[in-house]
Amino acid sequence: IRDFLVNAWGFAADAAEVSTAHCNAAANVCDQLISLTVGSTTENNQKRFTLNGAFTTDQGLESVLEAMAATMAGSVVYGGEWQINAGAWTAPVLTLTDDDLAGLVEVVQADTPTDELFNDHLARARNLCRIFVERNRAGQTLRYPAKLPAWGLQVNDRVTLTHAELGISALTYRVTDWQWAVGDVVMLTLQRDAAGIWDLADAATADPTPNTDLP
């Protein structure tokens, strides 16, 4: 993905525009060694995520980048620099309460369709699909107008949220969008999240992330 960002046949970005810290962290997640099982066959010491497949240079850059990110259940975002994020659980970096509100919280119903998935190992592809299913199952999305202490958050950071009106008590959300303008609030888009979405277990249970304590 980094090569695609900096090469002329990709986004032609300067190398300095790609966050080295995010790139290394994503690479470390992808290189984690796991066991992949299909039927009665288990392959040990396999990388957690690999990028396999092909594209042509007449395809849209954004769609190719999105397909690449999907092979690691991750995201690639630009906010002054390119940040590559692999699909793995990270600890929340901020706790938000009603004291941090600068307006009304808006509940947004969101969907993330997955049209195509390119991967050459059945177990790895199955794990990606499981992540997508569980991530969409926990689909509650909020638009949260925050005060300036939230300005330091970045896309893919996780926060612990408490909001009395919606009955939310210390639940984890992932930042999927971040907007700010001079004189305005820090507008966060938050999607419900949980560590179990990003683990390596095959889950067949109902939504493990209840969205509210309200009856």
Residue pairs with C-beta under 8 A, 6 or more apart in sequence:
1 26
1 51
1 65
1 68
1 69
1 76
1 84
2 18
2 23
2 84
3 10
4 10
4 11
4 64
4 65
4 68
5 11
5 13
5 17
5 18
5 65
5 76
5 82
6 12
6 13
6 14
6 15
6 17
6 18
9 57
10 61
10 64
11 61
11 65
11 82
13 82
17 81
17 82
18 81
18 82
18 84
19 81
19 82
19 83
19 84
22 83
22 84
22 85
23 84
25 85
25 86
26 72
26 74
26 84
26 85
26 86
27 86
29 48
29 49
29 72
29 86
29 87
29 88
30 47
30 48
30 49
30 50
30 72
30 86
31 47
31 48
32 47
32 48
33 44
33 45
33 46
33 47
33 48
34 46
34 47
34 48
34 200
35 42
35 43
35 44
35 45
35 46
36 42
36 43
36 46
36 121
36 123
36 124
37 43
37 123
38 121
38 122
38 123
43 123
46 121
46 123
46 124
48 124
48 200
49 71
49 72
49 73
49 86
49 87
49 124
49 128
50 71
50 119
50 120
50 121
50 124
51 68
51 71
51 72
52 71
52 118
52 119
52 120
53 67
53 71
53 118
53 119
53 120
55 64
55 67
65 76
67 116
67 118
68 76
69 75
69 76
69 84
70 114
70 116
70 117
70 118
70 128
71 117
71 118
71 119
71 128
72 86
72 87
73 86
73 87
73 128
73 131
73 132
73 135
73 198
74 84
74 85
74 86
74 87
75 85
75 155
75 156
76 82
76 83
76 84
76 85
77 83
77 85
77 155
77 156
79 154
79 155
79 178
83 154
83 155
83 156
85 155
85 156
87 128
87 131
87 198
88 198
89 195
89 197
89 198
89 199
90 156
90 157
90 158
91 158
92 157
92 158
92 159
92 160
92 172
93 153
93 157
93 158
93 159
94 149
94 150
94 152
94 153
94 157
94 159
94 160
95 159
95 160
95 161
95 162
95 170
96 144
96 146
96 150
96 159
96 160
96 161
96 162
96 163
97 161
97 162
97 163
98 162
98 163
98 164
98 165
100 146
100 147
100 149
100 150
101 144
101 145
101 146
101 147
101 163
102 145
102 146
102 147
102 185
102 186
103 145
103 185
104 145
105 142
105 143
105 144
105 145
105 163
105 165
105 166
106 142
106 143
107 140
107 141
107 142
107 143
107 166
108 141
108 142
108 143
108 189
109 139
109 141
110 139
110 141
110 191
111 136
111 139
112 132
112 135
112 136
112 139
114 129
114 132
117 125
117 128
117 129
119 125
119 128
126 202
127 200
130 202
130 203
131 197
131 198
134 196
134 197
134 203
134 208
135 191
135 193
135 197
137 207
137 209
138 191
138 192
138 193
138 194
138 197
138 207
138 208
138 209
139 191
139 192
140 191
140 192
140 211
141 176
141 189
141 190
141 191
141 192
142 161
142 166
142 173
142 189
142 190
142 191
143 187
143 188
143 189
143 190
144 161
144 187
144 188
144 189
144 190
145 185
145 186
145 187
145 188
146 185
146 186
146 187
146 188
147 185
147 186
148 186
150 186
150 188
151 180
151 186
153 159
153 175
153 178
153 186
153 188
154 175
154 178
155 175
155 176
155 177
155 178
156 174
156 175
156 176
157 174
157 175
158 172
158 173
158 174
158 175
158 193
159 172
159 173
159 175
159 188
159 190
160 170
160 171
160 172
160 173
161 168
161 170
161 171
161 172
161 173
161 190
162 168
162 169
162 170
162 171
166 212
166 214
167 212
167 213
167 214
168 211
168 212
168 213
169 213
171 192
171 209
171 211
172 192
172 193
172 194
172 195
173 190
173 191
173 192
173 193
174 190
174 191
174 193
175 188
175 189
175 190
176 189
176 190
176 191
177 187
177 188
177 189
178 186
178 187
178 188
178 189
179 186
179 187
180 186
180 187
192 209
192 211
193 209
194 208
194 209
196 203
196 208
196 209
197 208
197 209
